[in-house]
């Protein structure tokens, strides 16, 4: 299942940012952490909002250029549109490449920001795992938040990681197989097979589910009670 048009994608990207905004406000209330703080929680959530917002902005730019070309050049719009975006490909090929790049970049940046946030929280809790890697990091983070390490939350975090990790093997999934349905959308990762669950709909759904898990972690008593979680980069760049 995918979207019929990019207006729907833009609406859902906005809803993701609103969900993150709600979490940021809850952190202010529950943890007493200023909204504009350099605390790792607000830094990470603000970064997620920036990445999601930038993705939406670039989609709007591309669609606006197409609309401008169609309005101004009539039946010759396709050639002018390709000139505007600077490509020798067909307009549909160029759009596919550009939108795939945005989708893949969003997936990667969202995962990296969440992984970095988990590491910052774990460090603040003095609960560093024995081994590095997102699998161990997410286990430790869930444990510290009082969430089972075998269950839906772990599967959601793993699904996002699987999408990101597939880039290491040109779209092939090389870890343990996983099959999970989120909001009626199936995510199936078969070891040694191509990843076929990375459409815009899949990406929006997995990010939304991950944000929900993130909220549970950030509002868990042990994490919420932390008054300051440093972020090294933010501390050096106030």
KOLFISE-377351 format. One record per atom (N, C-alpha, C): x negated, y negated, z negated; residue in one letter. Coordinates in steps of 0.05 Angstrom, whole numbers, padded with zeros to 5 digits, always signed. Example, Ala and Ser with C-alpha at 12.3 -4.5 7.8 and 13.67 -1.06 7.14 Angstrom:
! KOLFISE-377351
-00264+00114-00156A/-00246+00090-00156A/-00264+00066-00156A/-00257+00045-00142S/-00273+00021-00143S/-00258-00001-00157S/
//
This chain:
! KOLFISE-377351
-00017+00024+00000X/+00000+00000+00000X/-00018-00025+00000X/-00011-00044+00017X/-00026-00069+00018X/-00006-00092+00020X/-00017-00116+00021X/+00000-00140+00024X/+00008-00144+00053X/+00031-00157+00057X/+00040-00163+00084X/+00029-00189+00093X/+00021-00207+00075X/+00008-00232+00082X/-00009-00242+00059X/-00025-00262+00065X/-00044-00271+00045X/-00032-00292+00025X/-00008-00301+00031X/+00006-00317+00011X/+00011-00301-00014X/+00017-00275-00010X/+00022-00258-00033X/-00004-00253-00049X/-00026-00251-00035X/-00052-00247-00048X/-00058-00272-00065X/-00054-00296-00053X/-00059-00321-00067X/-00042-00323-00092X/-00017-00315-00090X/+00001-00316-00114X/-00009-00298-00136X/-00018-00274-00128X/-00028-00255-00148X/-00054-00264-00160X/-00071-00276-00144X/-00096-00287-00155X/-00090-00309-00176X/-00070-00325-00170X/-00062-00346-00190X/-00052-00333-00215X/-00037-00311-00212X/-00026-00298-00236X/-00048-00285-00253X/-00069-00276-00240X/-00092-00265-00255X/-00105-00287-00271X/-00108-00310-00259X/-00121-00332-00274X/-00103-00342-00297X/-00077-00341-00293X/-00059-00348-00315X/-00061-00328-00338X/-00064-00303-00331X/-00067-00282-00352X/-00092-00287-00368X/-00114-00294-00354X/-00139-00301-00368X/-00136-00326-00385X/-00121-00345-00374X/-00117-00370-00389X/-00102-00364-00416X/-00083-00346-00414X/-00068-00339-00438X/-00086-00326-00459X/-00105-00310-00450X/-00124-00298-00469X/-00142-00319-00481X/-00151-00338-00465X/-00168-00359-00475X/-00154-00375-00498X/-00129-00381-00494X/-00114-00395-00514X/-00110-00379-00539X/-00106-00353-00536X/-00103-00335-00559X/-00129-00334-00575X/-00152-00334-00561X/-00178-00333-00575X/-00181-00358-00592X/-00173-00381-00581X/-00174-00406-00596X/-00158-00403-00622X/-00134-00392-00620X/-00117-00389-00643X/-00126-00368-00663X/-00133-00344-00653X/-00140-00322-00670X/-00168-00323-00681X/-00187-00331-00664X/-00215-00331-00672X/-00226-00358-00680X/-00211-00379-00675X/-00220-00406-00681X/-00243-00415-00664X/-00245-00403-00640X/-00266-00411-00621X/-00256-00432-00602X/-00270-00455-00601X/-00261-00477-00584X/-00259-00468-00555X/-00239-00479-00541X/-00234-00472-00513X/-00259-00479-00496X/-00272-00501-00502X/-00295-00510-00487X/-00321-00500-00499X/-00320-00481-00517X/-00344-00471-00530X/-00362-00456-00511X/-00388-00454-00519X/-00407-00438-00504X/-00407-00409-00515X/-00388-00403-00531X/-00384-00375-00540X/-00381-00357-00516X/-00393-00333-00518X/-00393-00314-00496X/-00366-00307-00485X/-00346-00307-00503X/-00318-00300-00495X/-00307-00321-00476X/-00309-00347-00484X/-00299-00368-00467X/-00316-00371-00442X/-00342-00367-00444X/-00359-00369-00421X/-00352-00348-00400X/-00348-00324-00409X/-00341-00302-00390X/-00314-00306-00378X/-00294-00313-00394X/-00267-00317-00384X/-00266-00341-00365X/-00280-00362-00371X/-00281-00385-00353X/-00295-00377-00327X/-00316-00361-00329X/-00329-00351-00304X/-00311-00334-00287X/-00295-00317-00300X/-00276-00301-00285X/-00256-00318-00271X/-00246-00339-00285X/-00227-00357-00272X/-00239-00371-00248X/-00264-00379-00251X/-00278-00393-00229X/-00282-00375-00205X/-00289-00350-00209X/-00293-00331-00187X/-00267-00325-00173X/-00246-00320-00189X/-00220-00314-00177X/-00209-00339-00162X/-00212-00362-00174X/-00204-00387-00161X/-00219-00392-00136X/-00245-00388-00136X/-00261-00392-00112X/-00253-00373-00089X/-00247-00349-00096X/-00238-00329-00077X/-00213-00339-00063X/-00194-00348-00079X/-00169-00359-00069X/-00173-00383-00051X/-00192-00401-00060X/-00197-00425-00044X/-00208-00418-00017X/-00226-00398-00016X/-00238-00391+00010X/-00217-00378+00029X/-00198-00363+00017X/-00177-00352+00033X/-00160-00375+00045X/-00154-00395+00028X/-00139-00418+00038X/-00153-00433+00060X/-00179-00436+00057X/-00195-00450+00077X/-00193-00435+00104X/-00196-00409+00103X/-00195-00393+00128X/-00168-00394+00141X/-00147-00391+00124X/-00120-00392+00135X/-00113-00420+00145X/-00123-00441+00132X/-00118-00468+00141X/-00131-00474+00168X/-00156-00464+00171X/-00170-00467+00197X/-00154-00454+00220X/-00144-00430+00214X/-00128-00416+00234X/-00103-00432+00241X/-00089-00441+00220X/-00065-00457+00225X/-00070-00483+00240X/-00093-00496+00233X/-00101-00520+00247X/-00106-00515+00277X/-00120-00493+00282X/-00126-00486+00310X/-00100-00480+00326X/-00082-00466+00313X/-00057-00459+00326X/-00040-00483+00332X/-00040-00502+00313X/-00024-00526+00316X/-00036-00545+00337X/-00062-00547+00337X/-00075-00567+00354X/-00080-00558+00382X/-00085-00532+00386X/-00094-00522+00412X/-00074-00503+00425X/-00051-00498+00413X/-00030-00482+00426X/-00040-00455+00434X/-00035-00448+00460X/-00042-00422+00470X/-00072-00417+00470X/-00088-00437+00469X/-00117-00434+00469X/-00129-00434+00441X/-00112-00430+00421X/-00120-00432+00393X/-00142-00411+00386X/-00140-00387+00397X/-00158-00366+00389X/-00188-00373+00394X/-00193-00384+00417X/-00221-00391+00424X/-00230-00414+00406X/-00213-00434+00401X/-00221-00456+00384X/-00225-00447+00355X/-00208-00429+00347X/-00210-00418+00319X/-00237-00404+00316X/-00245-00389+00336X/-00271-00375+00334X/-00294-00395+00334X/-00290-00417+00349X/-00311-00438+00349X/-00313-00451+00321X/-00290-00455+00309X/-00289-00468+00283X/-00304-00452+00261X/-00300-00425+00263X/-00313-00408+00242X/-00340-00399+00252X/-00347-00405+00277X/-00374-00399+00287X/-00380-00370+00291X/-00363-00357+00307X/-00367-00328+00311X/-00364-00321+00341X/-00378-00300+00349X/-00375-00289+00376X/-00357-00265+00376X/-00347-00257+00352X/-00329-00235+00350X/-00300-00244+00357X/-00282-00225+00359X/-00254-00233+00362X/-00245-00245+00336X/-00224-00260+00336X/-00215-00274+00312X/-00207-00254+00290X/-00195-00232+00298X/-00187-00212+00279X/-00211-00198+00266X/-00231-00192+00283X/-00256-00180+00272X/-00270-00198+00253X/-00271-00224+00260X/-00284-00244+00242X/-00269-00246+00216X/-00243-00248+00218X/-00227-00250+00193X/-00231-00226+00175X/-00231-00202+00187X/-00235-00178+00172X/-00261-00178+00157X/-00283-00186+00171X/-00309-00187+00158X/-00310-00207+00136X/-00299-00231+00140X/-00300-00252+00120X/-00283-00244+00096X/-00259-00233+00100X/-00242-00226+00078X/-00252-00202+00063X/-00264-00183+00077X/-00277-00160+00064X/-00299-00170+00046X/-00315-00189+00056X/-00337-00200+00039X/-00326-00213+00014X/-00305-00228+00016X/-00292-00240-00007X/-00282-00219-00027X/-00269-00199-00017X/-00258-00178-00034X/-00280-00163-00048X/-00301-00155-00034X/-00323-00141-00046X/-00338-00158-00066X/-00342-00183-00059X/-00356-00201-00077X/-00341-00205-00103X/-00314-00209-00100X/-00298-00213-00124X/-00299-00188-00142X/-00297-00165-00131X/-00299-00140-00146X/-00325-00139-00162X/-00347-00144-00148X/-00374-00142-00161X/-00377-00163-00183X/-00370-00188-00177X/-00374-00209-00197X/-00356-00205-00222X/-00332-00197-00218X/-00314-00191-00241X/-00326-00170-00258X/-00336-00148-00246X/-00347-00127-00262X/-00372-00135-00277X/-00390-00150-00263X/-00414-00159-00276X/-00408-00177-00300X/-00389-00195-00297X/-00382-00213-00319X/-00371-00198-00343X/-00355-00178-00338X/-00344-00162-00360X/-00365-00146-00373X/-00383-00134-00357X/-00405-00118-00369X/-00423-00136-00386X/-00429-00160-00377X/-00446-00178-00392X/-00432-00187-00418X/-00405-00192-00416X/-00390-00199-00441X/-00391-00176-00461X/-00387-00151-00451X/-00388-00128-00470X/-00415-00127-00483X/-00437-00131-00468X/-00463-00130-00480X/-00467-00152-00501X/-00457-00175-00496X/-00459-00197-00515X/-00444-00191-00541X/-00420-00180-00538X/-00404-00173-00561X/-00417-00151-00577X/-00426-00131-00564X/-00440-00108-00577X/-00464-00118-00592X/-00479-00135-00580X/-00503-00146-00593X/-00495-00162-00618X/-00474-00177-00616X/-00465-00193-00639X/-00455-00175-00662X/-00445-00151-00655X/-00436-00132-00674X/-00458-00113-00684X/-00483-00117-00673X/-00506-00100-00679X/-00499-00070-00675X/-00486-00065-00652X/-00477-00038-00647X/-00487-00028-00620X/-00512-00035-00613X/-00523-00028-00587X/-00523+00003-00583X/-00514+00012-00559X/-00514+00040-00553X/-00542+00051-00550X/-00545+00077-00553X/-00572+00090-00551X/-00582+00089-00522X/-00564+00090-00503X/-00571+00089-00475X/-00558+00066-00461X/-00572+00055-00440X/-00561+00033-00425X/-00544+00044-00402X/-00527+00027-00392X/-00509+00035-00370X/-00480+00029-00378X/-00464+00023-00357X/-00437+00014-00364X/-00420+00036-00377X/-00425+00061-00371X/-00410+00083-00384X/-00414+00081-00414X/-00439+00080-00423X/-00445+00079-00451X/-00436+00053-00464X/-00440+00031-00449X/-00432+00005-00459X/-00402+00003-00463X/-00386+00013-00444X/-00357+00012-00447X/-00348+00031-00470X/-00361+00054-00473X/-00354+00071-00496X/-00359+00057-00522X/-00382+00044-00525X/-00388+00030-00550X/-00369+00007-00554X/-00362-00008-00533X/-00344-00030-00536X/-00316-00021-00544X/-00306+00000-00532X/-00280+00011-00540X/-00280+00020-00569X/-00301+00034-00576X/-00303+00044-00604X/-00302+00021-00624X/-00317+00000-00618X/-00318-00023-00636X/-00291-00037-00638X/-00275-00035-00617X/-00249-00047-00617X/-00227-00029-00627X/-00235-00004-00635X/-00216+00015-00645X/-00198+00027-00624X/-00208+00028-00599X/-00194+00040-00577X/-00206+00066-00569X/-00191+00088-00565X/-00202+00114-00558X/-00220+00112-00533X/-00242+00127-00533X/-00260+00127-00510X/-00251+00147-00489X/-00231+00162-00495X/-00219+00180-00475X/-00190+00172-00472X/-00183+00160-00451X/-00155+00151-00447X/-00153+00131-00425X/-00130+00118-00423X/-00124+00101-00401X/-00143+00077-00399X/-00149+00065-00422X/-00167+00041-00422X/-00194+00048-00410X/-00205+00071-00418X/-00231+00080-00408X/-00229+00085-00378X/-00207+00098-00369X/-00204+00104-00341X/-00202+00078-00324X/-00188+00058-00335X/-00186+00032-00321X/-00214+00019-00317X/-00229+00018-00339X/-00256+00007-00338X/-00273+00023-00319X/-00270+00049-00319X/-00286+00066-00302X/-00279+00062-00272X/-00253+00059-00267X/-00244+00055-00239X/-00257+00029-00227X/-00257+00008-00243X/-00269-00017-00233X/-00299-00012-00229X/-00312+00001-00247X/-00341+00007-00245X/-00346+00025-00220X/-00328+00044-00215X/-00331+00061-00192X/-00331+00045-00166X/-00313+00026-00164X/-00311+00009-00140X/-00338-00006-00136X/-00347-00018-00158X/-00373-00032-00156X/-00396-00014-00149X/-00397+00009-00162X/-00419+00028-00158X/-00420+00040-00130X/-00396+00041-00117X/-00395+00053-00090X/-00412+00036-00070X/-00416+00011-00076X/-00433-00006-00059X/-00462+00004-00058X/-00470+00018-00079X/-00497+00029-00079X/-00501+00051-00058X/-00479+00063-00050X/-00480+00086-00031X/-00464+00080-00006X/-00462+00055+00001X/-00448+00047+00026X/-00419+00058+00026X/-00406+00056+00003X/-00378+00063+00002X/-00372+00092-00006X/-00393+00107-00013X/-00389+00135-00022X/-00389+00136-00052X/-00370+00152-00064X/-00369+00155-00093X/-00387+00179-00101X/-00407+00174-00117X/-00426+00195-00125X/-00424+00204-00154X/-00406+00192-00169X/-00403+00200-00197X/-00380+00220-00200X/-00373+00226-00225X/-00351+00245-00230X/-00325+00235-00217X/-00309+00254-00208X/-00283+00247-00195X/-00264+00235-00215X/-00247+00217-00206X/-00227+00204-00223X/-00202+00199-00206X/-00179+00205-00218X/-00153+00200-00205X/-00135+00187-00225X/-00127+00162-00220X/-00110+00147-00238X/-00090+00131-00223X/-00066+00128-00233X/-00045+00111-00221X/-00040+00087-00239X/-00043+00063-00228X/-00039+00038-00243X/-00018+00022-00228X/+00004+00015-00242X/+00026+00000-00230X/+00035+00012-00204X/+00036+00038-00203X/+00046+00052-00179X/+00025+00055-00157X/+00001+00045-00161X/-00020+00046-00141X/-00041+00067-00149X/-00047+00085-00131X/-00065+00107-00137X/-00094+00099-00132X/-00111+00105-00151X/-00140+00102-00149X/-00152+00130-00150X/-00163+00139-00128X/-00174+00166-00126X/-00203+00164-00118X/-00220+00174-00135X/-00249+00175-00130X/-00258+00204-00130X/-00266+00214-00107X/-00275+00241-00104X/-00305+00242-00099X/-00318+00257-00116X/-00348+00258-00114X/-00357+00266-00087X/-00375+00250-00075X/-00385+00255-00049X/-00368+00246-00026X/-00345+00233-00032X/-00327+00224-00011X/-00326+00193-00010X/-00315+00184+00013X/-00312+00155+00016X/-00291+00144-00003X/-00296+00120-00013X/-00276+00107-00030X/-00255+00094-00012X/-00230+00102-00016X/-00208+00093+00001X/-00188+00076-00015X/-00196+00067-00038X/-00177+00052-00055X/-00188+00024-00062X/-00196+00010-00041X/-00208-00017-00045X/-00194-00038-00029X/-00169-00035-00023X/-00154-00056-00009X/-00150-00080-00027X/-00139-00102-00016X/-00133-00125-00033X/-00114-00117-00055X/-00094-00101-00049X/-00075-00093-00069X/-00089-00078-00091X/-00106-00059-00084X/-00121-00044-00104X/-00138-00062-00122X/-00151-00081-00109X/-00169-00099-00124X/-00153-00116-00144X/-00131-00127-00135X/-00114-00143-00152X/-00104-00127-00176X/-00095-00103-00170X/-00083-00085-00190X/-00104-00077-00211X/-00128-00070-00202X/-00148-00061-00221X/-00159-00084-00238X/-00161-00108-00226X/-00170-00131-00241X/-00148-00138-00262X/-00123-00137-00254X/-00102-00143-00273X/-00102-00123-00297X/-00105-00098-00290X/-00106-00077-00312X/-00131-00081-00329X/-00153-00088-00317X/-00178-00093-00333X/-00175-00117-00351X/-00161-00138-00342X/-00156-00161-00359X/-00140-00153-00383X/-00121-00135-00379X/-00104-00126-00401X/-00121-00111-00422X/-00139-00094-00412X/-00158-00080-00430X/-00176-00100-00445X/-00185-00119-00430X/-00202-00140-00441X/-00188-00155-00464X/-00163-00161-00460X/-00147-00174-00481X/-00146-00158-00506X/-00141-00132-00503X/-00140-00114-00526X/-00166-00114-00541X/-00188-00114-00526X/-00215-00114-00539X/-00220-00140-00553X/-00215-00162-00540X/-00222-00188-00551X/-00204-00196-00575X/-00180-00185-00576X/-00162-00191-00599X/-00163-00170-00620X/-00179-00149-00616X/-00182-00128-00637X/-00195-00141-00662X/-00187-00132-00685X/-00196-00146-00710X/-00226-00150-00712X/-00241-00129-00706X/-00270-00130-00709X/-00283-00151-00691X/-00272-00153-00667X/-00283-00172-00647X/-00272-00200-00653X/-00246-00202-00658X/-00234-00228-00662X/-00245-00242-00687X/-00255-00227-00706X/-00266-00239-00731X/-00293-00252-00727X/-00306-00246-00704X/-00332-00259-00698X/-00327-00289-00692X/-00341-00306-00706X/-00337-00334-00702X/-00355-00346-00681X/-00376-00331-00674X/-00394-00340-00653X/-00408-00316-00640X/-00405-00315-00613X/-00418-00294-00598X/-00436-00309-00577X/-00462-00309-00582X/-00480-00323-00564X/-00481-00312-00535X/-00484-00329-00516X/-00490-00321-00489X/-00516-00335-00481X/-00537-00320-00476X/-00564-00331-00472X/-00564-00352-00449X/-00552-00345-00427X/-00552-00364-00404X/-00538-00390-00412X/-00514-00388-00424X/-00499-00411-00431X/-00514-00428-00452X/-00527-00415-00470X/-00542-00429-00491X/-00565-00446-00479X/-00576-00436-00458X/-00599-00450-00445X/-00589-00470-00424X/-00563-00470-00419X/-00551-00489-00399X/-00526-00501-00409X/-00528-00517-00431X/-00504-00529-00443X/-00490-00548-00425X/
//
